[in-house]
Amino acid sequence: MEKKIKKPELLAPAGNFEKLITAFHFGADAVYLGLKRFSLRNFAGNFTLPQLDEAVKIAKELNKKIYVTLNIFPYDEDLEEIEAVLFELNNIKPHGLIVSDPAVFLLAKKLTDIEVHISTQLNVMNSETANFWFKQGVKRIVAARELNINQIEKLCKKAKGEIEVFIHGALCIAYSGRCFLSLYMTGRSANRGECTQSCRWNYKLLEESERKGQYFPIEEDERGSYIFNSKDLCAIPVLDKLIDAGVSSLKIEGRMKSIHYVAVTTDVYRTAIDLIFEGDTEKFHVLKDELVNELSRVSNRGFTTNFFEGTPDSSSYNFESSKYINQFALVGSIIKKADNFVEILLKNPLSKGELVEFRDRGLLKERVKVCKLFLAKDNEEIEKGNPNSIVRIYGNFKCGVNSIVRK
Ligand code: SF4
């Protein structure tokens, strides 16, 4: 029997509390986050158990969801601590646990009644494997990233549970992140949340026999070639097809990215999903370029649809540079709004006379010239606000609390 297509969940990354609030404000239905350990993103801010407890309460009030990543591949000596964490999680009751390792899966089933999702790290490529996991009591599978849309559609049709796919963000060239390059080059293991992105470094090939010590002549130029440097995934060009395929959850990568990235990516995909699902695909197609443009305003390495439209070719790689492209610098976020002013928590300096842009949900933008700047605490007029201070700008603005300020 054909499955009826439900509106997919929009799932955003929450590297810390501020990003969680930002993701919910800009339209995420759910966020995924890590604890201080065991989450494969040890360099993100992550959450303590009390912070998670608070976050879950906020999500429940907003009718949104929180999934906790426990997708490490543990050693035997890690298991006792994982048991203790699962015991705590069962009291806090997030909406789901994302796991990779069968031992963590078994412990999660034994010690909690929280739903379990299988991470993309487990590389589920077909419906038989998916149904194996669903039979064990898994609620959702994050599909392998190496699938095209037809394969995703077949998987969704035959799978006896929910399928989630990544739709945006940095790509790892290793199959489902199974990679030892970082461990080999730096001693930091990607499989334990410490990837140093060694694949993006600038490599050269050396000839070692006939011309010992010389650079091999196939290199692109004297700077070498970024042979593994994938562009970022962006699913906007095929989003309507992914929704038609019957995917249950659409996931944005990037727990280590800024609140600016979280705000803009969440807002763009929220807008696109709503347009497509509510039947306004014509407007979606008209807006496509603008949506991709808006995504390119936050940190990115250029975009590719990766495997969605077939095996990626050389246009999916950036051979020139592995640096992020940023069109804007984040200034801060609006934390208070009154009829005649807004207060901004600064992440970067802001000076009198600068031109900034406020960015709220629904693609709302407002250009603002900072004619005068005040310290929020005593209303003293200042020339320049420093990071972590709260400044006030007078005016009647359309954008509200949680908006991003950028320049
Ligand atoms: S080094 Fe590169 S390919 Fe390997 S896990 Fe890290 S991002 Fe992926």
Residues whose N, C-alpha, C, O or C-beta is under 5 A from the ligand:
A	BS01	SF4	C172 I173 A174 G177 C179 L181 S182 A190 C195 Q197 S198 C199
